[in-house]
């Protein structure tokens, strides 16, 4: 069965139909005017014949803009106009006999196969009627002088009309061929793509399906059946919830287990379709599911190993602190000669033992804190206190070290108290670690400046130095446990835990640490924490 043109299906006017008809009107008017000007055309049957075809052409131009029914009427009007013109000029033996073909040309120009067939039938009827009519009655005969010009008009207009109509039909045929080729390509693409695509009813019934087989079933096997037959029974409520979610929100994505293969995982993406239906894309996600499971298992194993490492470090730190405290205590007794005199060299050795033990104890305490934080076992002891007083106590402790290193340590503190609700020990540890780091990387004659202030509703602590600075590539690493910057001598002076503890303590308080530095221009470390509180006396009064 012939496939109708899109214009025939949609009722839209075909391109060029009105222009073709108006061309006929202009041609007839031009010919009539020329013949009348030459004195060959007068009021008679020839003028009526031209008027009949011109009227048919004019009506056809109007009907071209209307629906398909109007265009059917237009073909019939062409038949009537052509029949009248041929009869008024002597029938098929007359000069306008070529216009018997005008209805067929009109059917062609509308680019509708059904209208083309109707035009051909109308043209055949027109020719037959024009041939049979002279048998029964005498038809008017045209003027001998006018006949050649009328023949030229009829023949040229019919030939040009047919040519234009055939060109339109040829163009439409080529468009049909391109459209058919594209649709064939789309069908091939739809069939060969790796997903199963299905149109579902709101209840999940498969109306039509195409694409790749899923769980051993071809798309055609699913049509007319619920898509839920693919899934394990335990996953049916999940799929029903996804159907409702897609209808309500416009999309849904769910993973289910295949009914016939417990090792097969299916992923269904749902979107709204036409007329309340849903469009489903089903794919075999078994490989992805196994990969995600392997990643989850690897992550869990890594977390367990990390937790085991943290527990080991914590236990080891506790075990080391007991003998280390004894070493420090005994070396301190020897250094102070509490039980009698001893050689100066031995006293010096005892001092070195005590100093090394103190450094080792600080390292063990840092490792213990890091281990507790990584194991999420570190608990803050929150209290209301004056942050200015806590920072000043650390400054007093570190001034001696700064003087020994030849570094000027100065502070910019608020004139009054600055109360915070935080862990006092953690704040002191943050201050101590930042000052220690700054002193370590600042050469003799340099300066380290500590500033404490309230900013944007939070507590801001900044430690800036005029030291060697930090390279850009090292800035990204600092703040993670055991990461260090600087040369080998500078790295040997620490453990790489100081800044990581500062960052960890800040985050435990809901804050953050940031670094700004450039090689040769010093470093500034800023810690901001939302821990400001009002004066405890005011709080108690309120």
C-alpha positions, 0 to 999 in steps of 0.5 A: 500500500502506498505511503501517504506524504506527511502533508497528507497525514498532518493536513499541512499544505504542501510546498509550492502548490499555491505558487503553481496555481498562481502561475497558471493564473498569470499565464492565462491572464498574460495570454488573454491580454496579449491576444486581446491587444492584438485584436484576436480575442473577443467576447466569445467561447474562447474567452469563456474557455480561458476564464474557466481554466483561470477560475479553476487555477485561482480556486486551486490556489485558495484550496491549496492552503486548506485541508486535504478535503479541500485539495480533493475538491480542487482536483475535481474543480480542475477537471470541471474547468478543463472539461469546460475549456475543451468543450468550448473550443471544439473538444479533443480536436480543438486547440485546448485539448492539451488541457485535458491533462491539467487535472493530472498535473494539479494532482502531481503538484500537491505531492500526494500519491492519492491526489495524483491518482485522483488527478490522473483519473480526472484527466482521463475522464475529462479526455473521454468526455471531451472525445464522446461529446461531439458524437452527440452534439455539435461543439463550438469551433474556435476562430481559425486565426486564434487556434494556433495561439490557443494550442501554443498556450495549452501545450506550453502550460500543460508541459510546464505544469507537468514538469514542475509537478514531476520535479516536485514529485521527484524531490519528494521521492528523494526526501522519502528515500532519505527518510526511509534510509534514516529510519532504517539506520535508526531501527538498526541502531536501536536493535544493535545498541547494548541496552533493552529499551521498552515502553511500559504502562504505568503498572510496568507492563511491556507494550513494545521492546527493542534492543539487546537480550537481557537475562536470556530473553529477547525483547519480543518475548517480553512484550505483553508481559510485566517487566517485573518477570525479569527480576527476583521476587524480593526486588519487585517492591523496589521496582514498583517504588521506582515506577512511582518515583519516575512518574512523580519526579521524572526519573528513577534508577534502580538495581535489581537481581535477575530472576533466573540468574542470582549472579546477574545484576540488572540496572533499570533507568526510567523516564516518563513517556507519552500518554502517561507511559514510561520508557525503561532502559535495562542493562546488564550491570553484573560487571559493574556490580562485581567491580563495586563490590570488590572496591567496597571490600578493598575499602573495608579491608583498608579501613580495617588495616588502618584501624589496626595500625592506629590501635597498634600505634596507640598501644605501642605509645602507651607501652613506650611511655612507661619506661621512657618516663623512668629514663627521664626521671632517673636522668633528671636526678643524675643531672641535678646530682640529688644523691651526691656529686658526679663528674661534669661529663656524666652530668652533661650526658645525663642532660642529653639523655633527659633532652632526648627523652623529652623529644621522644616523649613529645613524638610519642604523644603526637603519634598517640594523638594522631592514632586516636584521631584516625581511629575516631577515638579522640574526644574533645574536653570542652570547657569555657576559658580565656583563649588569650590566657592559653595562648600566652602560656605557650608563648612564655614556654617558647620564648626561651627556645626562640632566644636560643635560636636567635629568632624574635618571637612577638605576639599581637593579642586582643587587649581583653579576654577572648573566651572560647568553648573548646578543648584547652589542651588542643588549643595549646597544642595547636599554638605550640606546634605552629610556633615550633614549626615556625622557629624550626624554619626561620633562620637566626635574626628572623621573626615569628609573629603570632596573632589572635583575634575574633573574626566573623564570629569565630576564633582566628589564630595566625602564626607567620614567620620570615623563614625559608618558605615552602615550595608550591608542590610541598604546600599540597602535601603538608597537613597530612600525617608524616608529610614534611617539607624542606631539605634533609636536615630540616626534615630530620628535625621533626616527624611530620605530625605537627601540621597534621595534628593542627589540621585535625584539631581544627576540624574536630572543632568544626574549623579549618587550617590554611597555609600561605607561603612562597620560597624565600618569603616566609610562611603564614598558617591560619587556623579558624574555629567557630568556638567563640563564647561570651564571658562565663560570668555573663553566661552564668548571670544570664 
